[in-house]
Amino acid sequence: MHRLTPPLLAATVLTLTLAGLTLAAHATQPVGGAAATDQSTELDLYMSSAPDGPRLRNFPTDAQRGFAIVAYKGARNERYQIRVRDLSGIEVKRKDTPVLSGTDRHSVEIVVTDFVTSYKRRIGEQTAKLQNDVSANTAHCAPGQVPPVPSPWPPPTPDPKLEDWLKQTLDTVESTRATTVELTRTLQSLAMLPDVTAIEPLHSGLIGARAKLADADRILNDVPRTVAPRAAPPNPPAGCMLIGDAMAKMGDGLNQLAGAMAVLPADTTGWHFGPTSARYQDRVFVGCLQYEVDIVEVRNNQPAANAAAATQWTVGNAGAPALVFPKPDLVDGTHAGALSLSYAGGASVMYAQSVKVGGVNHSAVVAAFVTDAQCIPVSGSTMTFAVDPAPAGSLNPTAVTVTDGVARVDLTAGDAAASGKVNGVLCVGDCATGKQVKASAGFSVIGPATRLSFKLNPPRLLNRLATREDQRVALISVFVRDAYNQPVADGTAVTVKIESGPGTLKYKKERLVNGRPSGNIETVTFGKSASLVAEQGITKIPPTDPGYKYYDLFMDPGSDPNGRLMFVVEADGARQTEAYEIVSHTAIFLPATIKKFDIRTQLTVAPSPTIRTRTPAPTETPEATPFAR
């Protein structure tokens, strides 16, 4: 059975979308303009209205040109390529930079002629391919070329001639559909240019040709299930009738396209960029259509697979605030109504002011990207921010003027662990009676240690006469969490003590040779108190020597008498105790006879006294220690 390949499936989806405006299907790229390459060259990519102008995110509706500017720092004989994509994601310009060295900036001019030149080239290539496909489709269905279908069906043995015809015909149909989708996409992009809409024969010809090509594609969509249905014999004659209808419409569309392109002026100097817009479906926002510029490094004359930086830009005159997004590159329905939080210095979390571990982060930047209903960034509106609940953090300032769509405020963590939300509001008109545009983002504040729980192995008691060597010492780990059960900051000081009773705290470390364990293991004695640190919420021996691997804390009964003891853990003023016992129980040999089968077996029973304490059951398991080697 012939199958639709992924490219054709994607093309089919795109054809359906092209009935209205299309959301650009860009490749995954870094965004936000700033980036660093593999050589640690700093790149900042942005748009401006002049080669040395300021950063611009939006251009007015009468804009005829723009400049993609890459500011670089620390470059060392590097080459890059700047690429421009239109509102449908079509690459309309590709320009190599000169060799970049040192610190400077380089600009590339972008004009609508770049777009038109790209569209003309694509239309020429795609039209030529479609003309070949029309000839191939017609040839498959020519008299004498359609093989008969064996009866009964299915035949006892495969019919090679029929199978070959089905494969070639359906492959050609698939190729035709993929090219048709790309051509209709290009025609729509050209037809959307403002100066094209002003030339009626050109605009109507493009729209009419696109409609006929789309009709042909819809007919071809029915060919596979008609010519080769799943639960019935193949029907080549019916499939050929569909192909014939589709080719007739396609021929009409190509002829109309040729007439339209004949009207396209050779000189498009001074043409204007098409306005960016939003797409709605049943009055529900779906996403924004934006232009994009990215930059890729060129090595050995080959562009890299992934962009080093990218930036989006829009064209149009902004209306009233209507939409809020976290960032300019996250402008679809999923992200509408959300703010962004970012942490300085590569941090990924925020800690309460009461956390005194050195180097931890206590703040974040809250940002919003504000546009009108057509995704044009607004300027001049005031956006106010508030934290809920208030003790979770504070904002500075609490109100900011939106500039080029962007609003930013600083968030500082409160004094304790918290789960909070930052709410942002813009008022359209009077705040009491007018429309309010809202967005929010949740955040967590990690606090000091308040929840401490032991993980002891073996639990409850230690039998110094246990058969297994690793059961003659007690492994000790402590899980250290804040009031919201979040792991505390790495480096939090934790003290484990034996407050009363027998036993000594120790740990083992193993020498590393070329970074690998050597088998040379030493035992180090703490005594009755051990100073540890938390790492990802679990206690660890502080690594004082990088030449060693450190294992977990353990309690060794040594020569102390048996009896009860009390483990104590303390961190950030919190305290938790755990009762334990050291015993000596000899294994008991009990011969047992099962008379019916005359089998004698040995049972070893070790008594297990009950300690009336609660044993925590954390989900984590500490790293095993090398006691049995």
Backbone torsions as a table, in degrees:
resi	resn	phi	psi	omega
1	MET	NA	134.9	179.9
2	HIS	-74.4	138.0	-177.7
3	ARG	-119.4	149.0	172.9
4	LEU	-76.1	128.8	178.6
5	THR	-79.9	162.1	179.5
6	PRO	-54.3	-41.2	178.3
7	PRO	-59.2	-39.5	-179.3
8	LEU	-71.8	-36.2	176.6
9	LEU	-61.8	-43.4	178.0
10	ALA	-63.8	-39.0	179.5
11	ALA	-64.9	-37.9	179.5
12	THR	-62.3	-44.1	178.4
13	VAL	-60.8	-41.9	-178.5
14	LEU	-65.0	-37.2	178.6
15	THR	-61.5	-42.6	178.8
16	LEU	-63.4	-39.0	-178.7
17	THR	-68.0	-32.1	-176.3
18	LEU	-68.7	-5.4	173.2
19	ALA	-62.3	-25.7	172.9
20	GLY	-125.5	-159.6	176.7
21	LEU	-71.5	147.5	-173.6
22	THR	-102.7	133.3	170.6
23	LEU	-73.7	132.8	-177.5
24	ALA	-65.3	132.0	180.0
25	ALA	-102.6	75.1	-176.5
26	HIS	-79.5	155.4	171.8
27	ALA	-70.5	157.2	179.5
28	THR	-65.7	125.0	-176.6
29	GLN	-137.1	153.8	168.5
30	PRO	-64.1	149.8	-175.8
31	VAL	-133.1	173.6	177.1
32	GLY	93.0	-1.6	174.5
33	GLY	88.8	-58.4	-173.8
34	ALA	-81.5	143.5	179.0
35	ALA	-161.8	170.8	174.0
36	ALA	-130.5	137.1	-179.3
37	THR	-85.9	-179.5	-179.7
38	ASP	-62.4	-27.9	179.6
39	GLN	-88.5	11.1	-179.8
40	SER	66.8	21.6	171.2
41	THR	-71.6	131.3	178.8
42	GLU	-87.7	126.2	179.3
43	LEU	-120.1	138.6	173.9
44	ASP	-131.5	110.5	-177.0
45	LEU	-104.3	128.8	179.8
46	TYR	-154.1	168.8	178.9
47	MET	-104.4	151.6	176.8
48	SER	-152.0	168.7	178.7
49	SER	-92.6	-2.1	179.6
50	ALA	-146.6	157.4	-177.7
51	PRO	-58.9	-29.1	179.4
52	ASP	-120.2	25.2	-174.8
53	GLY	-85.0	175.2	179.8
54	PRO	-75.2	167.1	178.9
55	ARG	-66.0	131.9	176.7
56	LEU	-129.5	137.7	174.7
57	ARG	-103.5	-23.8	-178.0
58	ASN	-132.8	142.5	178.1
59	PHE	-114.9	149.4	179.5
60	PRO	-68.7	166.0	-174.5
61	THR	-64.9	-22.4	179.9
62	ASP	-93.7	13.8	-178.2
63	ALA	-64.8	134.5	179.2
64	GLN	-112.4	-14.9	-178.4
65	ARG	-155.0	160.3	174.3
66	GLY	-149.3	168.8	-179.5
67	PHE	-129.7	125.9	171.2
68	ALA	-86.7	121.4	-176.1
69	ILE	-116.1	129.3	173.4
70	VAL	-113.2	114.2	173.5
71	ALA	-92.2	126.9	-175.6
72	TYR	-126.2	151.8	-178.9
73	LYS	-140.9	128.5	177.5
74	GLY	78.1	22.7	178.9
75	ALA	-72.3	148.3	-178.8
76	ARG	-134.6	86.0	177.9
77	ASN	53.2	55.8	-176.9
78	GLU	-113.8	147.5	178.0
79	ARG	-116.8	144.9	-179.4
80	TYR	-136.3	167.7	177.0
81	GLN	-131.6	128.7	178.9
82	ILE	-101.4	131.0	-176.7
83	ARG	-122.8	141.0	-178.8
84	VAL	-119.4	133.0	177.2
85	ARG	-120.8	144.5	-179.6
86	ASP	-85.3	-168.1	-175.4
87	LEU	-67.1	-21.1	178.9
88	SER	-99.4	5.9	179.9
89	GLY	85.3	7.8	178.3
90	ILE	-77.3	130.9	177.0
91	GLU	-74.4	118.0	-175.4
92	VAL	-109.4	-9.3	177.6
93	LYS	-156.9	142.6	175.8
94	ARG	-140.6	120.3	-174.0
95	LYS	-135.0	125.4	177.2
96	ASP	-79.3	141.4	173.5
97	THR	-83.6	161.1	167.4
98	PRO	-68.7	174.1	176.0
99	VAL	-64.7	125.3	-176.8
100	LEU	-100.0	132.5	176.1
101	SER	-141.7	145.7	176.7
102	GLY	76.1	-141.6	-176.7
103	THR	-127.4	121.9	-178.3
104	ASP	-172.2	-162.2	172.5
105	ARG	-145.7	156.7	-178.1
106	HIS	-135.0	139.6	-177.9
107	SER	-120.4	151.2	175.9
108	VAL	-128.3	125.0	-179.7
109	GLU	-77.5	139.7	178.1
110	ILE	-123.3	121.4	177.7
111	VAL	-129.1	164.9	-176.7
112	VAL	-67.0	-26.0	175.9
113	THR	-57.6	-32.7	175.0
114	ASP	-59.4	-42.7	-179.4
115	PHE	-65.1	-49.8	-176.2
116	VAL	-62.8	-41.8	178.3
117	THR	-59.9	-42.7	178.5
118	SER	-64.8	-43.6	-179.4
119	TYR	-63.2	-42.1	179.9
120	LYS	-61.8	-42.9	179.0
121	ARG	-63.3	-46.4	-179.5
122	ARG	-63.7	-41.8	179.9
123	ILE	-63.2	-41.0	177.6
124	GLY	-61.7	-46.1	-179.2
125	GLU	-65.8	-44.9	-176.0
126	GLN	-71.4	-34.9	177.2
127	THR	-65.5	-44.2	179.0
128	ALA	-61.4	-40.1	179.4
129	LYS	-67.8	-40.4	178.5
130	LEU	-65.1	-38.0	178.2
131	GLN	-61.8	-39.6	175.9
132	ASN	-65.5	-39.8	179.5
133	ASP	-66.6	-37.2	177.1
134	VAL	-60.8	-44.0	178.6
135	SER	-63.1	-42.3	-178.7
136	ALA	-67.1	-42.4	178.3
137	ASN	-62.7	-40.9	179.1
138	THR	-64.9	-39.3	-179.5
139	ALA	-66.0	-37.1	179.3
140	HIS	-60.8	-32.1	-175.2
141	CYS	-104.2	12.2	179.8
142	ALA	-68.1	155.2	178.3
143	PRO	-54.7	134.1	179.5
144	GLY	86.5	-7.5	-178.5
145	GLN	-96.8	-18.0	-177.5
146	VAL	-89.6	116.0	-177.4
147	PRO	-74.2	153.2	176.0
148	PRO	-72.2	157.8	178.2
149	VAL	-96.8	124.1	-179.3
150	PRO	-58.6	147.4	175.1
151	SER	-133.0	132.0	1.5
152	PRO	-73.1	166.6	178.9
153	TRP	-116.3	135.3	0.3
154	PRO	-78.7	155.1	-179.4
155	PRO	-72.8	159.1	178.8
156	PRO	-59.6	-37.1	177.3
157	THR	-127.3	150.2	-179.3
158	PRO	-59.4	147.0	176.9
159	ASP	-97.5	102.6	-175.0
160	PRO	-58.7	-38.9	-177.2
161	LYS	-65.6	-43.9	178.9
162	LEU	-66.0	-44.3	-179.5
163	GLU	-61.3	-40.3	179.7
164	ASP	-66.9	-40.1	178.9
165	TRP	-64.3	-44.2	179.7
166	LEU	-60.3	-45.4	-177.9
167	LYS	-64.1	-48.4	-178.2
168	GLN	-64.1	-41.7	-178.8
169	THR	-64.8	-47.0	-177.8
170	LEU	-70.8	-32.9	174.6
171	ASP	-62.7	-41.4	179.3
172	THR	-67.1	-40.5	177.3
173	VAL	-61.2	-43.0	-180.0
174	GLU	-62.8	-44.9	178.7
175	SER	-63.1	-40.2	179.4
176	THR	-62.3	-42.9	-178.9
177	ARG	-65.4	-42.3	-180.0
178	ALA	-62.3	-42.7	179.2
179	THR	-68.0	-38.7	179.2
180	THR	-60.6	-42.9	179.8
181	VAL	-61.9	-44.8	179.8
182	GLU	-64.4	-39.2	-179.6
183	LEU	-67.7	-43.4	178.7
184	THR	-64.0	-33.7	176.6
185	ARG	-64.4	-43.6	179.1
186	THR	-65.2	-42.4	-179.6
187	LEU	-62.4	-39.8	179.4
188	GLN	-65.7	-40.4	179.4
189	SER	-62.2	-41.8	178.6
190	LEU	-67.4	-41.4	-177.7
191	ALA	-66.8	-22.2	-178.4
192	MET	-78.8	-13.3	-179.7
193	LEU	-65.9	133.7	-176.4
194	PRO	-56.0	-39.6	-177.3
195	ASP	-73.0	-21.6	174.5
196	VAL	-73.5	-40.0	-180.0
197	THR	-63.7	-22.2	179.8
198	ALA	-79.7	-13.8	178.5
199	ILE	-103.9	94.5	-169.1
200	GLU	-56.9	-48.1	-179.9
201	PRO	-60.5	-35.5	179.1
202	LEU	-69.4	-50.3	-176.2
203	HIS	-64.9	-48.7	-179.1
204	SER	-65.6	-35.0	178.0
205	GLY	-65.1	-41.4	178.3
206	LEU	-65.2	-44.3	-178.5
207	ILE	-66.2	-42.3	179.3
208	GLY	-65.3	-42.5	179.1
209	ALA	-63.6	-42.5	179.3
210	ARG	-62.1	-39.3	-179.6
211	ALA	-64.7	-42.3	179.8
212	LYS	-67.3	-40.0	177.1
213	LEU	-64.7	-39.3	178.0
214	ALA	-65.5	-37.6	175.7
215	ASP	-61.9	-43.9	179.0
216	ALA	-60.9	-39.9	179.7
217	ASP	-65.0	-38.8	178.7
218	ARG	-64.2	-36.7	177.3
219	ILE	-67.3	-44.7	179.5
220	LEU	-61.8	-27.4	178.4
221	ASN	-60.1	-27.2	-178.7
222	ASP	-86.9	-8.7	-174.5
223	VAL	-65.4	-48.9	-176.0
224	PRO	-57.3	-46.6	-177.3
225	ARG	-76.2	-12.4	176.2
226	THR	-88.9	-46.9	-176.4
227	VAL	-77.6	-25.2	-178.8
228	ALA	-141.7	68.9	-179.9
229	PRO	-67.1	157.2	-176.5
230	ARG	-71.1	-41.2	-170.3
231	ALA	-114.6	22.9	-179.9
232	ALA	-148.4	165.6	178.4
233	PRO	-63.8	154.4	174.8
234	PRO	-58.3	151.4	-179.1
235	ASN	-132.6	71.6	-179.1
236	PRO	-57.0	-40.9	-179.6
237	PRO	-59.3	-42.8	179.3
238	ALA	-65.6	-40.0	177.5
239	GLY	-62.8	-39.2	179.9
240	CYS	-67.9	-31.9	176.1
241	MET	-62.9	-42.1	177.1
242	LEU	-64.1	-44.1	179.9
243	ILE	-60.3	-41.9	179.0
244	GLY	-61.7	-43.7	177.8
245	ASP	-61.9	-43.5	-178.6
246	ALA	-65.1	-41.4	-178.3
247	MET	-67.1	-33.9	177.1
248	ALA	-63.4	-45.3	178.6
249	LYS	-66.6	-37.7	179.6
250	MET	-65.3	-40.8	177.7
251	GLY	-62.3	-41.9	177.5
252	ASP	-62.0	-42.3	-179.8
253	GLY	-64.3	-41.9	179.7
254	LEU	-66.6	-37.7	177.7
255	ASN	-65.0	-42.9	178.5
256	GLN	-64.8	-37.2	178.3
257	LEU	-63.0	-42.9	179.6
258	ALA	-60.2	-39.9	177.9
259	GLY	-65.5	-39.4	179.5
260	ALA	-66.4	-44.1	-177.9
261	MET	-65.1	-24.9	178.0
262	ALA	-68.2	-21.6	-179.7
263	VAL	-88.7	-16.7	-177.4
264	LEU	-63.4	122.7	-179.4
265	PRO	-61.5	144.9	177.7
266	ALA	-71.9	-31.9	-178.8
267	ASP	-107.3	112.9	179.5
268	THR	-111.2	21.3	177.1
269	THR	-58.9	134.2	178.8
270	GLY	88.4	0.9	176.8
271	TRP	-68.3	160.6	-174.3
272	HIS	-107.0	151.9	174.4
273	PHE	-67.5	146.9	174.3
274	GLY	-73.1	143.9	-179.2
275	PRO	-69.2	141.9	173.0
276	THR	-77.3	161.9	-174.9
277	SER	-156.9	175.7	175.8
278	ALA	-108.0	155.1	175.8
279	ARG	-112.3	130.9	177.5
280	TYR	-121.0	146.9	175.0
281	GLN	-129.0	118.3	-175.0
282	ASP	53.1	42.2	178.1
283	ARG	67.1	11.4	176.9
284	VAL	-104.3	128.9	-178.2
285	PHE	-63.2	133.6	179.8
286	VAL	-109.5	-46.6	-178.8
287	GLY	175.4	172.6	-178.8
288	CYS	-102.5	146.1	171.2
289	LEU	-101.2	116.7	-177.0
290	GLN	-131.5	155.3	169.6
291	TYR	-79.4	156.0	178.9
292	GLU	-141.1	141.7	171.8
293	VAL	-124.9	134.5	173.7
294	ASP	-133.8	170.9	-178.2
295	ILE	-136.0	133.4	179.3
296	VAL	-124.4	147.5	176.7
297	GLU	-78.9	145.1	179.0
298	VAL	-111.7	121.4	177.3
299	ARG	-126.9	132.7	-178.4
300	ASN	52.9	40.6	179.2
301	ASN	63.6	17.4	178.7
302	GLN	-121.5	126.4	176.2
303	PRO	-66.7	145.7	178.1
304	ALA	-66.3	157.4	-178.4
305	ALA	-68.9	-33.8	-176.0
306	ASN	-115.9	144.3	179.3
307	ALA	-71.6	145.2	176.3
308	ALA	-80.9	-27.5	178.1
309	ALA	-162.3	159.0	178.3
310	ALA	-152.1	155.2	176.2
311	THR	-147.2	148.4	179.8
312	GLN	-108.0	152.4	178.6
313	TRP	-148.3	158.3	-173.4
314	THR	-130.2	165.7	178.1
315	VAL	-134.1	128.7	178.2
316	GLY	149.3	164.5	176.1
317	ASN	-98.0	124.2	-171.7
318	ALA	-72.0	144.8	172.0
319	GLY	-102.3	-150.8	-178.4
320	ALA	-73.2	151.2	176.5
321	PRO	-56.7	136.5	-178.7
322	ALA	-142.7	-28.6	-175.3
323	LEU	-132.4	143.6	176.4
324	VAL	-128.5	132.9	178.7
325	PHE	-127.9	162.9	177.9
326	PRO	-71.0	-36.6	-176.8
327	LYS	-149.0	162.3	178.5
328	PRO	-64.2	-22.1	-179.9
329	ASP	-93.7	-3.6	179.1
330	LEU	-116.1	76.7	-170.8
331	VAL	-125.0	46.5	175.0
332	ASP	-114.4	178.9	-176.7
333	GLY	-62.8	-28.4	180.0
334	THR	-64.8	-35.2	-174.6
335	HIS	-100.6	-3.1	178.8
336	ALA	-62.8	135.4	179.9
337	GLY	85.6	13.0	-178.9
338	ALA	-117.8	144.5	171.2
339	LEU	-98.2	166.6	175.7
340	SER	-113.7	147.3	173.0
341	LEU	-122.0	130.3	177.3
342	SER	-131.8	148.3	-175.7
343	TYR	-113.2	143.4	-176.9
344	ALA	-76.2	154.5	172.1
345	GLY	65.9	23.7	178.9
346	GLY	78.8	7.9	178.6
347	ALA	-68.0	154.8	179.8
348	SER	-118.7	-5.4	-178.8
349	VAL	-142.7	174.2	-179.7
350	MET	-131.5	135.6	-176.3
351	TYR	-111.2	150.7	179.1
352	ALA	-65.0	157.0	179.4
353	GLN	-62.1	-25.2	-179.2
354	SER	-76.7	-8.0	176.4
355	VAL	-83.9	116.3	-172.5
356	LYS	-104.1	10.1	177.2
357	VAL	-63.2	133.0	-177.2
358	GLY	-63.3	139.5	173.1
359	GLY	84.1	-1.1	-179.2
360	VAL	-78.9	156.7	-176.5
361	ASN	-91.1	137.6	-179.6
362	HIS	-119.1	7.6	-173.6
363	SER	-146.9	170.2	178.4
364	ALA	-150.4	162.5	173.5
365	VAL	-107.4	126.7	176.9
366	VAL	-100.2	129.5	-177.1
367	ALA	-132.8	152.9	176.3
368	ALA	-137.8	147.6	172.4
369	PHE	-117.0	114.4	-170.2
370	VAL	-109.6	130.3	178.7
371	THR	-132.3	170.8	171.7
372	ASP	-83.5	-169.6	-175.5
373	ALA	-68.4	-15.7	179.1
374	GLN	-109.4	22.2	173.5
375	CYS	70.4	20.1	175.2
376	ILE	-87.7	125.6	-179.2
377	PRO	-59.7	137.8	179.9
378	VAL	-98.2	160.3	175.1
379	SER	-139.9	149.5	174.8
380	GLY	95.2	-18.1	179.2
381	SER	-77.6	153.0	178.8
382	THR	-99.8	130.0	176.6
383	MET	-115.1	126.5	179.5
384	THR	-104.3	148.4	-176.7
385	PHE	-128.8	150.3	177.1
386	ALA	-150.5	151.0	178.6
387	VAL	-102.3	136.2	177.5
388	ASP	-132.2	119.8	-3.9
389	PRO	-75.9	155.4	-174.5
390	ALA	-56.9	-39.7	-178.8
391	PRO	-65.1	-14.3	-177.1
392	ALA	-67.6	-25.6	-179.5
393	GLY	179.1	176.5	178.9
394	SER	-132.7	153.1	-176.8
395	LEU	-116.9	145.3	176.6
396	ASN	-145.7	115.1	-7.1
397	PRO	-79.7	178.0	176.7
398	THR	-94.1	-11.2	176.5
399	ALA	-141.1	141.1	-176.7
400	VAL	-145.7	148.6	176.8
401	THR	-84.5	128.7	-179.8
402	VAL	-72.7	129.6	179.3
403	THR	-127.1	121.7	-179.3
404	ASP	54.1	34.4	177.0
405	GLY	88.7	-10.2	-170.9
406	VAL	-106.4	134.5	172.8
407	ALA	-131.8	131.8	-178.9
408	ARG	-135.4	141.7	171.9
409	VAL	-139.7	159.3	178.9
410	ASP	-96.7	135.0	177.3
411	LEU	-111.1	126.4	177.7
412	THR	-113.9	133.0	-177.1
413	ALA	-65.1	152.3	175.5
414	GLY	-78.8	-165.2	-173.0
415	ASP	-87.2	-12.1	-174.0
416	ALA	-138.3	168.0	175.2
417	ALA	-57.6	142.7	-176.2
418	ALA	-159.0	159.2	168.4
419	SER	-123.5	114.7	-172.3
420	GLY	-133.9	-175.6	-179.0
421	LYS	-146.3	140.1	171.5
422	VAL	-101.9	126.4	178.7
423	ASN	-109.8	132.6	177.0
424	GLY	-118.0	141.0	-176.8
425	VAL	-138.2	135.6	168.5
426	LEU	-119.0	138.4	179.4
427	CYS	-103.7	132.2	173.0
428	VAL	-101.2	103.3	-171.6
429	GLY	85.7	-150.1	-179.5
430	ASP	-71.4	132.3	-176.7
431	CYS	-64.0	-27.9	-178.0
432	ALA	-78.3	-35.4	-173.9
433	THR	-117.6	-17.2	-176.0
434	GLY	-88.1	-175.1	179.8
435	LYS	-76.4	141.3	175.9
436	GLN	-115.1	130.3	176.4
437	VAL	-104.1	121.3	-170.8
438	LYS	-120.7	154.7	174.0
439	ALA	-154.7	160.3	-178.1
440	SER	-153.7	165.3	175.0
441	ALA	-151.2	134.9	176.9
442	GLY	-86.5	155.7	177.5
443	PHE	-151.6	160.8	177.1
444	SER	-123.3	145.3	173.7
445	VAL	-117.0	122.6	178.7
446	ILE	-87.2	128.5	-176.0
447	GLY	-104.0	-171.3	178.0
448	PRO	-72.6	171.2	-178.7
449	ALA	-67.6	128.7	173.3
450	THR	-133.2	-22.4	-179.3
451	ARG	-115.1	111.8	-179.2
452	LEU	-118.1	132.3	178.5
453	SER	-143.1	136.4	-179.3
454	PHE	-82.3	149.1	165.9
455	LYS	-126.0	107.3	-176.1
456	LEU	-113.8	137.9	178.2
457	ASN	-139.1	111.8	6.7
458	PRO	-76.9	152.7	-179.8
459	PRO	-75.5	156.4	169.8
460	ARG	69.7	-51.0	-177.4
461	LEU	-151.6	161.0	178.5
462	LEU	-121.8	128.9	177.1
463	ASN	-102.0	109.4	-177.0
464	ARG	-68.1	-11.0	177.4
465	LEU	-103.8	16.9	-179.8
466	ALA	-59.0	148.2	-178.1
467	THR	-64.5	-43.0	-178.5
468	ARG	-84.1	136.5	-177.8
469	GLU	-63.1	-39.1	-176.2
470	ASP	-72.6	-6.9	175.9
471	GLN	-93.8	1.7	-180.0
472	ARG	-94.3	0.1	171.3
473	VAL	-129.8	160.2	-178.5
474	ALA	-110.1	115.5	174.9
475	LEU	-74.7	138.8	-174.1
476	ILE	-127.5	122.3	168.7
477	SER	-130.8	151.6	177.4
478	VAL	-128.9	131.5	175.2
479	PHE	-92.6	126.7	-171.4
480	VAL	-117.5	112.1	-175.3
481	ARG	-128.9	161.0	176.5
482	ASP	-90.8	-169.9	-175.4
483	ALA	-66.3	-20.4	177.7
484	TYR	-101.9	17.8	177.8
485	ASN	64.0	30.1	176.2
486	GLN	-96.1	141.8	176.0
487	PRO	-58.7	135.0	-177.5
488	VAL	-73.6	174.3	-177.8
489	ALA	-61.6	138.3	173.2
490	ASP	-59.1	136.6	-178.4
491	GLY	96.3	-4.9	176.4
492	THR	-59.1	128.8	-178.5
493	ALA	-73.6	132.2	-179.8
494	VAL	-131.4	133.5	177.7
495	THR	-115.1	127.8	174.5
496	VAL	-113.2	131.0	-177.1
497	LYS	-133.6	154.5	164.3
498	ILE	-99.8	105.4	-170.9
499	GLU	-78.9	-34.0	176.2
500	SER	-153.4	148.2	177.2
501	GLY	103.6	-178.0	-174.1
502	PRO	-78.2	174.7	173.6
503	GLY	104.2	152.5	179.3
504	THR	-130.6	139.2	178.5
505	LEU	-87.2	132.0	-178.0
506	LYS	-143.1	171.4	170.3
507	TYR	-150.0	166.2	178.7
508	LYS	-120.4	146.7	175.6
509	LYS	-135.6	149.3	-174.1
510	GLU	-123.8	130.1	179.9
511	ARG	-67.8	138.5	177.2
512	LEU	-101.5	136.8	175.7
513	VAL	-120.6	116.7	-175.0
514	ASN	55.5	37.0	177.4
515	GLY	80.9	3.2	-177.5
516	ARG	-118.3	146.0	177.4
517	PRO	-57.9	136.8	-176.1
518	SER	-98.0	-14.0	-173.2
519	GLY	89.7	-7.4	178.1
520	ASN	-86.2	98.0	-172.6
521	ILE	-109.8	132.8	177.9
522	GLU	-114.2	150.0	173.9
523	THR	-107.1	127.7	-178.5
524	VAL	-115.7	134.5	-177.5
525	THR	-99.3	128.0	172.3
526	PHE	-87.3	-43.0	-173.0
527	GLY	108.8	-135.3	-179.4
528	LYS	-91.0	-7.3	-178.3
529	SER	-140.2	137.7	-179.2
530	ALA	-128.1	131.8	176.8
531	SER	-97.2	116.8	-176.6
532	LEU	-120.6	177.5	172.4
533	VAL	-131.3	156.5	175.6
534	ALA	-91.1	140.2	175.1
535	GLU	-139.0	115.6	-174.7
536	GLN	55.1	34.3	175.4
537	GLY	82.9	9.4	179.9
538	ILE	-128.3	141.4	-178.7
539	THR	-69.5	142.0	177.4
540	LYS	-135.8	154.3	170.9
541	ILE	-70.9	129.6	178.5
542	PRO	-61.9	122.0	-177.8
543	PRO	-76.3	98.3	-177.2
544	THR	-85.8	-17.3	-177.9
545	ASP	-134.4	115.4	-178.3
546	PRO	-66.1	-10.9	179.6
547	GLY	-83.5	6.5	-177.8
548	TYR	-129.7	154.5	168.8
549	LYS	-103.0	131.5	-174.8
550	TYR	-105.0	135.1	178.3
551	TYR	-104.5	176.8	-172.5
552	ASP	-71.6	160.4	175.2
553	LEU	-65.9	145.9	173.3
554	PHE	-145.3	161.5	177.0
555	MET	-108.6	126.2	179.1
556	ASP	-108.6	123.2	-179.3
557	PRO	-66.7	-26.4	179.8
558	GLY	56.0	-137.2	-179.8
559	SER	-98.6	8.2	179.2
560	ASP	-65.6	153.1	177.2
561	PRO	-69.3	156.3	175.7
562	ASN	-63.3	161.2	176.0
563	GLY	150.2	-178.4	-179.3
564	ARG	-84.2	150.3	175.8
565	LEU	-141.7	169.1	-179.4
566	MET	-128.9	115.9	171.3
567	PHE	-80.9	141.4	177.7
568	VAL	-132.2	135.2	173.4
569	VAL	-123.8	139.4	-179.4
570	GLU	-135.1	135.9	176.7
571	ALA	-157.6	130.3	177.8
572	ASP	52.1	33.6	179.4
573	GLY	86.7	-10.6	176.4
574	ALA	-84.1	153.1	-176.0
575	ARG	-144.1	138.3	177.5
576	GLN	-141.0	141.1	179.2
577	THR	-118.1	158.5	178.3
578	GLU	-147.1	120.0	179.0
579	ALA	-76.6	146.3	-178.1
580	TYR	-148.2	167.5	-179.0
581	GLU	-147.6	141.6	173.9
582	ILE	-108.2	127.9	-178.2
583	VAL	-132.4	168.1	172.1
584	SER	-129.7	105.5	179.8
585	HIS	-122.9	118.0	178.7
586	THR	-77.2	141.6	176.4
587	ALA	-63.0	140.0	-178.6
588	ILE	-105.1	129.3	177.7
589	PHE	-94.3	120.3	-179.9
590	LEU	-124.0	104.3	174.2
591	PRO	-71.5	139.6	179.3
592	ALA	-133.0	138.5	-179.4
593	THR	-118.7	125.8	172.9
594	ILE	-99.8	100.7	-167.7
595	LYS	-63.2	-35.4	-174.5
596	LYS	-59.8	-37.7	-178.4
597	PHE	-108.4	-2.8	179.5
598	ASP	56.1	48.8	178.7
599	ILE	-112.8	131.2	178.1
600	ARG	-107.0	128.7	-179.5
601	THR	-129.5	167.4	179.6
602	GLN	-116.8	131.2	177.0
603	LEU	-116.9	130.6	175.5
604	THR	-107.9	120.4	-176.6
605	VAL	-118.1	124.9	176.4
606	ALA	-112.4	120.4	-179.5
607	PRO	-63.7	147.5	-178.8
608	SER	-128.5	90.0	178.1
609	PRO	-59.5	151.7	-178.4
610	THR	-93.1	127.3	173.7
611	ILE	-104.8	123.2	-174.5
612	ARG	-84.6	67.2	173.4
613	THR	-135.1	156.6	177.5
614	ARG	-82.6	130.7	177.6
615	THR	-102.3	118.3	-179.9
616	PRO	-65.4	153.1	179.9
617	ALA	-127.6	67.5	179.3
618	PRO	-65.0	157.8	-178.5
619	THR	-78.6	-26.6	-176.6
620	GLU	-77.3	152.9	175.1
621	THR	-119.5	121.5	-178.3
622	PRO	-64.7	158.5	178.2
623	GLU	-62.9	135.8	-178.3
624	ALA	-67.1	150.2	178.2
625	THR	-106.2	151.7	-172.4
626	PRO	-85.7	66.4	-179.5
627	PHE	-82.9	-36.0	180.0
628	ALA	-101.1	98.9	-179.9
629	ARG	-128.5	NA	NA
